[in-house]
């Protein structure tokens, strides 16, 4: 949904349900459409870690052919992988990170906002 469309929805909803509900509705619409899924490198079972680095414990392992959402990205341990060497880590869920060197984002840099 475009920002203009989100503002239009906000104005229409404001007339019907009140300002607090409109703010929540607009934020949800913008956030929902912003998530994109990216493929993990072919033939790779990727470790998902508790934080942005190899020193963090492994939470789970993604299967070959996995597609992952990236909510935000943050710097961490430098890792060499199929897509180069990178210190960027992708947040794929609450407290779950994977090295960007194993994810085909089409870029050597950040493709999502920095994690706060």
C-alpha positions in Angstrom: 0.0 0.0 0.0 1.4 3.4 -0.9 1.9 6.1 1.7 -0.8 8.2 -0.1 -3.2 5.3 0.0 -2.4 4.7 3.7 -3.2 8.4 4.4 -6.5 8.0 2.5 -7.4 5.0 4.5 -6.5 6.8 7.7 -8.7 9.8 6.9 -11.7 7.6 5.9 -11.3 5.4 9.0 -10.9 8.4 11.3 -14.3 9.6 10.4 -15.8 6.3 11.3 -13.9 4.9 14.3 -11.6 7.4 15.9 -8.0 8.5 15.8 -6.4 5.6 17.9 -7.9 2.9 15.8 -6.8 4.7 12.6 -3.2 5.0 13.7 -3.1 1.3 14.5 -4.8 0.4 11.1 -2.4 2.6 9.1 0.7 1.3 10.9 -0.4 -2.3 10.4 -1.1 -1.8 6.7 2.3 -0.2 6.0 4.2 -2.8 8.1 2.4 -5.8 6.5 3.2 -4.8 3.0 6.8 -4.0 3.7 7.9 -7.6 4.5 9.6 -9.5 1.7 10.9 -13.1 1.6 14.4 -13.9 0.5 15.9 -17.3 -0.5 18.7 -19.0 1.5 21.6 -20.2 -0.7 20.9 -23.4 -2.6 21.9 -26.6 -0.8 22.5 -24.8 2.5 21.0 -25.8 5.9 21.3 -22.4 7.7 21.9 -22.0 11.4 19.6 -19.5 13.1 21.2 -17.9 16.1 20.0 -16.0 19.1 21.9 -12.9 18.2 24.0 -11.3 15.4 27.1 -13.4 15.6 28.6 -16.9 15.6 29.2 -16.7 19.4 25.4 -16.8 19.9 23.7 -20.2 20.4 21.9 -21.9 17.6 18.1 -21.7 18.0 17.2 -23.9 15.0 18.4 -24.9 11.5 16.6 -23.8 8.4 16.1 -26.5 5.8 17.5 -26.4 2.2 15.4 -24.2 0.0 14.1 -22.0 2.8 12.6 -18.6 2.1 13.0 -16.1 5.0 11.5 -12.7 5.9 14.0 -10.0 6.9 12.5 -7.6 9.4 15.6 -5.6 10.1 19.4 -5.9 9.8 22.3 -5.3 12.1 26.1 -5.5 12.1 27.7 -8.5 13.9 30.4 -11.2 13.4 31.9 -11.2 9.9 31.1 -14.4 8.0 32.1 -15.7 4.6 29.4 -17.5 2.6 28.0 -18.2 -0.9 27.1 -14.5 -1.3 30.4 -13.0 -0.2 31.9 -11.9 3.1 29.6 -9.8 5.3 29.1 -8.6 8.9 25.4 -8.0 8.2 23.0 -10.2 10.1 19.3 -10.5 9.2 16.6 -10.6 11.9 14.1 -13.2 10.7 12.0 -13.5 13.9 12.0 -12.3 17.5 15.5 -13.0 18.8 16.5 -15.0 15.6 19.3 -14.0 13.3 21.1 -15.4 10.2 24.2 -14.3 8.4 23.4 -12.2 5.3 26.3 -14.0 3.5 23.9 -16.9 3.1 20.9 -15.0 2.0 20.3 -13.9 -1.6 19.1 -10.3 -1.1 20.6 -9.0 -4.4 22.8 -6.6 -2.6 26.1 -6.5 -0.7 24.6 -3.8 1.7 21.6 -3.3 3.8 18.2 -4.0 2.2 16.1 -3.4 5.3 16.1 -0.9 8.1 18.7 -1.2 10.9 17.5 -3.1 14.0 16.9 -0.8 17.0 
